[in-house]
């Protein structure tokens, strides 16, 4: 009697959602981790300077991201592909690099220096409702009532977070309300990201992801570098080659930049865009939990009120997305995730 042949062991394929969830856990915690790194740097000053300043983290983090992107997408940078990109496309790519590669992260990092991480996370949720409103107005996209109601709820939640939040020392008086400068910087970063997303949707959806990502990261890093030099002086990046900075940035770069972005792209390609959008909507929840666990930053009353409306808006919008089939390129999905460390 012959024994049946044993089937060879085949490892089970990891579902795309697992990659997405791991990536979102990393992205959600990125703001709290960034703030924690600057606190560690403040305990190890070099000639009176913090070697792990927010500008150093952003610039070196972008360098790490650029190296990873080149390793992944260098084959797309060939003559045949580059010839298909028009002069108008290059102008649009340049605008996106300035907006989302330099201004948006720069303003977000400045916000982290002036206000709580939870405020930055919640104010950053201005992006999805504004992108939706501008997409309907400028791109004539169709949305259903659930998405509209969800966007309005999220917008009101962010507004309440800004208005009700007790401002710190740096505050501006606007229409009788004292609004913290950190919240304004966070809102400015969100607006820059919104403008970038609209340009991508309108002009750049046909540009290969590798060319888009590498060009945006490289040019954005260069522009941010020179803006920081103009605003803060020539000594601002004096510690850019500090071994203490790089030993932490290697961990930061590997976990947040390499693992986070690689898992997100891998999960996105193995899942539907609606699934990625649903998973990405949990970013603020994870971010607030991470701020408490990493920094001990408990939500304030204003953040509870505004955050509840933001989460309600996200939930309502997700109900609408299940009823409304849509298609987006990978670059556009990133707009729903908020700050990702770089």
QUIPEFEN-V633123 format. One record per residue. N is the residue number from 1. RES is the residue in three letters. PSI is psi as a letter, one per 40 degrees, with the letter a starting at -180 (NA if undefined). BURIAL is # if it has 16 or more other C-alpha atoms within 10 Angstrom, else .. Layout:
((N/RES/PSI/BURIAL) (N/RES/PSI/BURIAL))
This chain:
((1/UNK/h/.) (2/UNK/h/.) (3/UNK/i/.) (4/UNK/i/.) (5/UNK/h/.) (6/UNK/h/.) (7/UNK/h/.) (8/UNK/i/.) (9/UNK/h/.) (10/UNK/h/.) (11/UNK/h/.) (12/UNK/h/.) (13/UNK/h/.) (14/UNK/h/.) (15/UNK/i/.) (16/UNK/d/#) (17/UNK/d/#) (18/UNK/d/.) (19/UNK/d/#) (20/UNK/d/#) (21/UNK/d/#) (22/UNK/d/#) (23/UNK/d/#) (24/UNK/d/#) (25/UNK/d/#) (26/UNK/d/#) (27/UNK/d/#) (28/UNK/d/#) (29/UNK/e/#) (30/UNK/d/#) (31/UNK/d/#) (32/UNK/d/#) (33/UNK/d/#) (34/UNK/d/#) (35/UNK/d/#) (36/UNK/d/#) (37/UNK/d/#) (38/UNK/d/#) (39/UNK/d/.) (40/UNK/d/#) (41/UNK/d/#) (42/UNK/e/#) (43/UNK/e/.) (44/UNK/f/.) (45/UNK/i/.) (46/UNK/h/.) (47/UNK/f/.) (48/UNK/e/.) (49/UNK/i/#) (50/UNK/h/#) (51/UNK/d/#) (52/UNK/f/#) (53/UNK/i/#) (54/UNK/d/#) (55/UNK/d/#) (56/UNK/d/#) (57/UNK/d/#) (58/UNK/d/#) (59/UNK/d/#) (60/UNK/d/#) (61/UNK/d/#) (62/UNK/d/#) (63/UNK/d/#) (64/UNK/d/#) (65/UNK/d/#) (66/UNK/d/#) (67/UNK/d/.) (68/UNK/d/#) (69/UNK/d/#) (70/UNK/d/#) (71/UNK/d/.) (72/UNK/d/.) (73/UNK/e/.) (74/UNK/d/.) (75/UNK/d/.) (76/UNK/e/.) (77/UNK/g/.) (78/UNK/i/.) (79/UNK/d/.) (80/UNK/d/.) (81/UNK/d/.) (82/UNK/d/.) (83/UNK/d/.) (84/UNK/e/.) (85/UNK/h/.) (86/UNK/i/.) (87/UNK/d/.) (88/UNK/d/.) (89/UNK/d/#) (90/UNK/d/.) (91/UNK/d/.) (92/UNK/d/#) (93/UNK/d/#) (94/UNK/d/#) (95/UNK/d/#) (96/UNK/d/#) (97/UNK/d/#) (98/UNK/d/#) (99/UNK/d/#) (100/UNK/e/#) (101/UNK/d/#) (102/UNK/d/#) (103/UNK/d/#) (104/UNK/d/#) (105/UNK/d/#) (106/UNK/d/#) (107/UNK/d/#) (108/UNK/d/#) (109/UNK/d/#) (110/UNK/d/#) (111/UNK/d/#) (112/UNK/d/#) (113/UNK/e/.) (114/UNK/d/#) (115/UNK/i/#) (116/UNK/i/#) (117/UNK/d/#) (118/UNK/d/#) (119/UNK/d/#) (120/UNK/d/#) (121/UNK/d/#) (122/UNK/d/#) (123/UNK/d/#) (124/UNK/e/#) (125/UNK/e/#) (126/UNK/d/#) (127/UNK/d/#) (128/UNK/d/#) (129/UNK/d/#) (130/UNK/d/#) (131/UNK/d/#) (132/UNK/d/#) (133/UNK/d/#) (134/UNK/d/#) (135/UNK/d/#) (136/UNK/d/.) (137/UNK/d/.) (138/UNK/d/.) (139/UNK/e/.) (140/UNK/f/.) (141/UNK/i/.) (142/UNK/h/.) (143/UNK/i/#) (144/UNK/i/.) (145/UNK/d/.) (146/UNK/d/#) (147/UNK/d/#) (148/UNK/d/#) (149/UNK/d/#) (150/UNK/d/#) (151/UNK/d/#) (152/UNK/d/#) (153/UNK/d/#) (154/UNK/d/#) (155/UNK/d/#) (156/UNK/d/#) (157/UNK/d/#) (158/UNK/d/#) (159/UNK/d/#) (160/UNK/d/#) (161/UNK/d/#) (162/UNK/d/#) (163/UNK/d/#) (164/UNK/e/#) (165/UNK/h/#) (166/UNK/h/.) (167/UNK/i/#) (168/UNK/a/.) (169/UNK/d/.) (170/UNK/h/.) (171/UNK/i/#) (172/UNK/i/.) (173/UNK/h/.) (174/UNK/h/.) (175/UNK/f/.) (176/UNK/e/.) (177/UNK/h/.) (178/UNK/h/#) (179/UNK/h/#) (180/UNK/i/#) (181/UNK/d/#) (182/UNK/d/#) (183/UNK/d/#) (184/UNK/d/#) (185/UNK/d/#) (186/UNK/d/#) (187/UNK/d/#) (188/UNK/d/#) (189/UNK/d/#) (190/UNK/d/#) (191/UNK/d/#) (192/UNK/d/#) (193/UNK/d/#) (194/UNK/d/#) (195/UNK/d/#) (196/UNK/d/#) (197/UNK/d/#) (198/UNK/d/#) (199/UNK/d/#) (200/UNK/d/#) (201/UNK/d/#) (202/UNK/d/.) (203/UNK/d/.) (204/UNK/e/#) (205/UNK/e/#) (206/UNK/e/.) (207/UNK/h/#) (208/UNK/i/#) (209/UNK/d/#) (210/UNK/d/#) (211/UNK/d/#) (212/UNK/d/#) (213/UNK/d/#) (214/UNK/d/#) (215/UNK/d/#) (216/UNK/d/#) (217/UNK/d/#) (218/UNK/d/#) (219/UNK/d/#) (220/UNK/d/#) (221/UNK/d/#) (222/UNK/d/#) (223/UNK/d/#) (224/UNK/d/#) (225/UNK/d/#) (226/UNK/d/.) (227/UNK/d/.) (228/UNK/d/.) (229/UNK/d/.) (230/UNK/d/.) (231/UNK/d/.) (232/UNK/e/.) (233/UNK/i/.) (234/UNK/d/.) (235/UNK/e/.) (236/UNK/d/#) (237/UNK/f/#) (238/UNK/d/.) (239/UNK/f/#) (240/UNK/d/#) (241/UNK/e/.) (242/UNK/h/.) (243/UNK/d/.) (244/UNK/d/.) (245/UNK/d/#) (246/UNK/d/#) (247/UNK/d/.) (248/UNK/d/.) (249/UNK/d/#) (250/UNK/d/.) (251/UNK/d/.) (252/UNK/d/#) (253/UNK/d/#) (254/UNK/d/#) (255/UNK/d/#) (256/UNK/d/#) (257/UNK/d/#) (258/UNK/c/#) (259/UNK/d/#) (260/UNK/d/#) (261/UNK/d/#) (262/UNK/d/#) (263/UNK/d/#) (264/UNK/d/#) (265/UNK/d/#) (266/UNK/d/#) (267/UNK/d/#) (268/UNK/d/#) (269/UNK/d/.) (270/UNK/e/#) (271/UNK/i/#) (272/UNK/i/.) (273/UNK/d/#) (274/UNK/d/#) (275/UNK/d/#) (276/UNK/d/#) (277/UNK/d/#) (278/UNK/d/#) (279/UNK/d/#) (280/UNK/d/#) (281/UNK/e/#) (282/UNK/e/#) (283/UNK/d/#) (284/UNK/d/#) (285/UNK/d/#) (286/UNK/d/#) (287/UNK/d/#) (288/UNK/d/#) (289/UNK/d/#) (290/UNK/d/#) (291/UNK/d/#) (292/UNK/d/#) (293/UNK/d/.) (294/UNK/d/.) (295/UNK/e/#) (296/UNK/f/.) (297/UNK/g/#) (298/UNK/i/.) (299/UNK/i/#) (300/UNK/i/#) (301/UNK/d/.) (302/UNK/d/#) (303/UNK/d/#) (304/UNK/d/.) (305/UNK/d/#) (306/UNK/d/#) (307/UNK/d/#) (308/UNK/d/#) (309/UNK/d/#) (310/UNK/d/#) (311/UNK/d/#) (312/UNK/d/#) (313/UNK/d/#) (314/UNK/d/#) (315/UNK/d/#) (316/UNK/d/#) (317/UNK/d/#) (318/UNK/d/#) (319/UNK/d/.) (320/UNK/d/#) (321/UNK/d/#) (322/UNK/d/.) (323/UNK/e/.) (324/UNK/h/.) (325/UNK/h/.) (326/UNK/i/.) (327/UNK/h/.) (328/UNK/i/.) (329/UNK/i/.) (330/UNK/d/.) (331/UNK/d/#) (332/UNK/d/#) (333/UNK/d/#) (334/UNK/d/#) (335/UNK/d/#) (336/UNK/e/#) (337/UNK/e/#) (338/UNK/a/#) (339/UNK/h/#) (340/UNK/f/#) (341/UNK/d/#) (342/UNK/NA/#))
